[in-house]
């Protein structure tokens, strides 16, 4: 298959990330009463083999339940969000699975730091953090904090601006779509039109780097699900095919593109 200048090989992230973006292994909606005692991290959470880590997360932070975390656990996982992957990914997974309100706050605070990754895969923890926020109870309550991370504010000159990492910003936008906030639709369509003829005229407020396949694929998936369509976008398809896919999604969503 022909590869364009913005094509990249699939990321080799930990199994937890593959599960998150494939089957709903780690972030399923729902909650129940918060247990009285807080859960504490096992000593080997950061060093255990991936499969052992997965089983530990599923066993101790079960689907469909809010699990209160011990204060020391919140503190340790919040600090680990600042580390490179896979540690930051594991921390985001555990915080997200817990659905503890303090865990939600830790994830939001990390994203609000607007960290620009120094290496290509170092944004993995923030991508998982953004995705995890969609699974907490009452997700619309955090839209006011996520919108400035996804979209530029044209009315506030001193505003910090959206998240500088495109892949993280796309994931935040996708989380907003999943909770009924459609403001990021145009941004996601612009991401989808990267490296197309029509996309050259888009008034972007972001830079498209040399590797955008992941961001484009995620944008296409979010847009397809919002339109009620089966995702069919292929990041390595021809320019004509990718441009046609963007036009079809825009039409399905009722958005006019130049």
Secondary structure by P-SEA (a helix, b strand, c coil): ccccccccccccccaaaaaaacccccccccccccccbbbbbccccccccaaaaaaaaaaaccccbbbbbcaaaaaaaaaacccccaaaaaaaaaaaaaccaaaaaaaaaaaaccccccccccaaaaaaaaaaaaaccccccaaaaaaaaccccccccccccccccaaaaaaaaaaaaaaccccaaaaaaaaaacccccccccccccccccccaaaaaaaaaaaaaaacccccccccccaaaaaaaaaaaaaaaccccc
